[in-house]
């Protein structure tokens, strides 16, 4: 991790005081040029499960079967009854951890405005930090995977009341495996990919449903995504019918001969209507108020002669759920689509709303991994979000920040 993060400048490094996290932080710091000292913080301690500490998972599952089922499926409702000075009391570990995470953000963010900080903690507290930063509740605690030494990147515009973007979640390309392991007894894994760059992406021109092909950078990105996924077992593939995702999917499937590429109309990009083909400055000249709303409250905007986010959400999520429903058990599917559609799908998976689409980043030819261990009957797990490390540019997403 130190090698992966070297080259970034950190204003501070915070870690849990527990030695597994604190030692990790010190090793990372030793690999970073001009690293600040590691500061231990009690607010980064791991989730408190006093009745289970020291027990193997299999024993917990056997001896506390009902409680473990609630822990795994309804973490916000999970509690342990523990002895206190005034007798037994109910302890809600995940709710308490969310309060702890919020307090950490409230104390820490004002100290480092406009800077980059590194946080080294544990599985539970890192999930809680991501959730509290982006508006997810404790019921979503189990939806985000945090691997040992995985890297997640959050971008803050200010405090917790301002927009917070999940740039990437659980990057592990600096370790031995590019993707988190796939250990499912049933269910499916979906690899959600955004198309490579187009010339209009580079120019920040709104393209929507206008059929713009990949530019040379986009073709190179698609080839790198193909190389990244060449050794991954892919059992089926679905794409938006527009050429930019279709070209990206075809590049990936060149390493997976014999697979038919299915097209789904409902995976098309948002219809921008009269905004399509225009640069942002051109849209601002005619639709200034609507463009401001699109940036601040995107769910309130009806594109002139186009769509609104609720329409994109409904068709995108319906297509996604149809894909999950028809996926073979233990199968892995490739789904290639667009920025807004992917964001709507991922907000749905994460338990967010259409108003939250700016909380999720989708870089050109980025790969996101979503598992459905129990199909649509159970909650999905976001194993990794917005992987762009296959471009060889480090852990920060440097793909075009152009219009949709």
N, C-alpha and C positions, 0 to 999 in steps of 0.2 A: 504493500500500500504506500509506503514511503516513496518508492520509486515512481509509482503511478501519480502521486500528488506533488512530486518535486517539480518545481517550475511555477507553482501557484504561490501567491503571497498571502499568508494568514495573519490577521490582526491578533488572533488569540487561538489557543488550543485548550478546549475544556474536555475533561474526562470524568467518568465515574471514579470514585475512590477505590472501588473494588479492584484487586490486583489484576484480574484478567483484562479489564478495560484499561487501567492505568498503565500497565506494562505495554499493552498494544499501542497506546498513545505515545509513550516514550520511544518505542522502536520506530514508529512512523516519523516522529519529530526528528530523530537522528538521521533520517533519510532525506530531510527537507533542508535546503539551503536557507540560512538565516531564519531558523524556526524560533517562534516565541516559546517561552517555557510552558509546560503542561500544567494546567490548573485543575486540581480535583474539585468536583462539585457534588454535594450530597443530593442535589436535585436531579442528578443523572443516575442515581441508584436504580437497580433493576426492580421489576414488579415484585411485591411482597406476597409470597404464597407460603405462610408459616407452617401450615399442616402438611405441605408436600415437599418442603426443602430436604434435599439429601436422598429422596426416593427416585428410583428409576421410573421412566415414563410407563413402562409396562405394568409396574406394580401400582402406580396411581390409577391407570386405566382399569385394573382388575379390582382394586379395593375401594375406589371412589367412582365407580362407573357412571352413576347418575350425575354427580357433580362434574366429572370430566366432560360429559356430553354437553352440559350447559356451558362450561368453560370454552369448549371448542365451537359451539354454535350460537350462543347468546352471551358473549363475554360481559356485556353491560349488566346482565342480571345475575352473574355469578358472584356468590359470596361464600365466605368461610365463617363459621361461628367460632370465635376465639374467646378465651377468658380474659377479662379486663379487671381492673381494680374494683369495679362495681358489679361484677358478675359477667355472664356471657354477653357478647355483642356481635353484631353482624359486621364483617369486614368485607368491603367490595374492592378487590384488588385493582381491577381495571379502571373503575371510576376514580379511585384514589390516584392511580398512576397518571390519568389524564389531568387531574388537578395539579399534580406535581410538574407535568410537562408544561402546562400553561404558565405556571409560576416561573419556570426556567426561562421561557420566552419573554415574559413580561420584564424580568430582571435583566436579561442579557441583550435583547435587541437594541434598546436605547444606547447602549455603550458602543455599538459597532455599526452605526448607520453608514451605509455605503461601502462597507468593508466585507471581507470574507473571513469566516471563522470555521474552525474544524471542531466537530463534536464526536467524541468516541464514547460509546455507551454499550448498551445491551439490546437484545432482541426486542423486549417489551417496551422499554423506554424510548427506543428509536421509533418504533411503530407509533407510539403515543405522541411523540414530537411531530412526526409527519402528519398524523391525523389532526391534532389540535391546530397546527399551522394552516391547514387547508380546509378546515371546516367540517371534517368528518367526525362523527360521534363514536363513543366507545363500542357501539354495536358493530362498527367496521374494523375493530382492532385486529381480527384474524385475517383480514383481506389482503394485507400487505406482507410480503416475504422480506425478511432481513437475514441474509446469509452471513456467516462468519467472514469478517473483513470485506463485506460488500460496501459499496460507496453509493450514497444517495445525495442528490444536489437539489437544494431548495433556493429559490430566488424570492427575496422579500422586497416589496416596494416601500415598506415602512414598518408598521407594527402588525399585530394580529388582526386588526380591523381593516387592514389594507389587503390588496391582492397578493397572494403568495402562490408562486408557480412551482409545481413539481417538475423540474427540468428532467431529472432522471431518478429512478429508484432501483437500488440493488444491482449496481454494476459489478460484475465479477470477472471481467475480461483480463484484469491484471493477475488473476489467479490461474489455476490450471484448467478450469472449465469456463467456456464462454457463456453457457446458459446454465441456470440452476437445474439441479437434477430433477428427473421426472419419475417420481415413484407413486403411481396411482394404481389402486386396485381396480378402478373403473373410471369412466369419465374421459375427458379429452383435454388436449392442450392446443391452444390457438396461438399462432405467431402473427400478430397484427403489425403490418408494415405500412408506413406511408410511402407514397411514390417518391422517386428521385426528383432532383431539382429541374424546373423548367426555366426558360428565359424570363417568363413573366414572374416567377418566384423571385428571381434575382433582381428584377426591376421593381418589385413590390406592386405589380399590377394585378388587380383582382381578376381571377380567371373563372372561378365558379365552375359552371358546366360547359364552358367553351373548351373544345378539345385541343388543348395545347400539348405537344409532345415533349419528351425529355430533351434538355440541351446536353452538350457534351459532358458537363459536370454531373448532370443527373444520370447519364448512361454509365459514367465511371462509378458513381455511388451505387447504382443498381448492381454492377459487377462486383463491387466490394461486399455488398449485402449477400450476393449469391455465393461468394467465396466463404463468407462467415457462416452460412447455413448449409454448405455443401455436404457436411457429414451428419447433418440432423435428419432423422427419419421423417419424411413428410408423406402423409397418406392421402391428402386431398388438397385442392387449392381453389380459392375463390377470389375474384377481382371485381372492382368497378369496371364497367365497360369502356370508360374513357381511356385514351391511349397512354397517358402518363403512368397510371397504376398498372395497366396491362403490360406495357413494356417492362416495368420493374418486375412484375410477376414472372414474365417469360424469361428474363435473365436469371432469376433464381431457379426456375424449373429446368433450365438447361443442365443443371447438375442432378436432376431427378427425372430422367427420361421415362416416358410412358404415362405420366400423370396428365389427366385432362384438366384444363383450366376452365372453370365454370364462371360465367359472368352473372352478376346480380345487379339489376337496375337500381335497387334501393341503396346501394353503396356509393352512388354518385355523390360528388361534392355538393355543398349547399348551392342552391340557385340564387346568385346575387342579383338577378334581374338586370335593371338598368345600370348597375354598378359594374357589370362584367366588361372587361376590356379597358377599364379606366385605372389610372394611377390615383393614389390616395389624394394628391393635391387637386386632381380634377373632380373627384367626388366631393371633397370639402367645399369647393367653389359652389356646388349646387345643392349638396345635402349635408351642410355643416352640422346641424343639430342631430340628425340621424347618425352621422359618423361618430360624433361624441358619445351618443348613447350606445353605439355598437362597441365602443371601447370600455365604457363604464358599466353598462347594463345590457349585454348582448341579447338576453332573452326577451327584451321589450321591443326589439326592432323588427319591423316587417320590411323586408327588402322590396323596393319599388318594382312591381311586376315580377317578384321573385318569391323566395321562401322566408319563413322565420325559423328560429332555432327549434321550436317545438315540433314543427313538421319534419325537420332533419332528424331530430331525436327519435321521433316515432318510427320513421321508416328505417333509420339506421339500426336502432335497437331491435326492431322486428326482424331485420335481415340477420343480425348477429345471433339472435336466439334461434332462428331457423337453422343456422349453421351448427350451433351447439346441439340442437335437437337431433339433427341428422348425422352427427359425427359418429364414427365407429368407436366402440369402447377402446380405451387406451390409445386412440388415434391422435395424430398430430396434424393440424390443418394450417395452411398458409392463407391469410386473408390480407389482401392489398387494397388500400383505399386512399382516402384523402385526409387533410388536416382536420376540418370541422367534423366530418363523419367519425373519424377515429376518436376525436376528443369527446364527442357525444357518447359514443359507445363506452369509452373508458370512464367517463363521469358516471354513467349508469352502473358499470361494474363496481366502482368505488363507493356507490351510495350517495353521489353528489347530484346536483340538479342542473338544468340547462344554463342557469345563471352563472355556473361555476366553470364554464369551458376554458376560461383563461388560466385556470389552476393546473391544467395539464399541457405539457409541451409535446409536440410531435415533430421531430426533425425529419428532413428529407431522407428517405431510405433508412429511417430508424426502425428498430425491431422492439416490439413489446411482447411479453410472454404472459399469457393468462391461462391458468389451469381451472378446470371444472371437475374436481374429484368425484362429485356425485351428480354430474350433469346439471340441468336447470333446477333439479330438486334441492340442491344445496348451494352454499355460497361459493363464488369463485375466489381464486387467489391470484393477485397480481404478483408474479414471480420476479419480473423485472420490467421496468418501464423506460422507453425511449433510449435504447442502447444505440450509441453512435460511435463506440470505441473502435469498431471495425474500419473506420476511416483513418486510424493512426494519428489522430489529433489530440489524444488525451481524453480525460474524463469529462471535459466541458463540451457541450453540444455547440459546434461552430457552423452548423448548416445554415442556409439562408433563412433570414427572419422575414421573408416576404409575405405578401398578401395571400389570402386563401385561393 
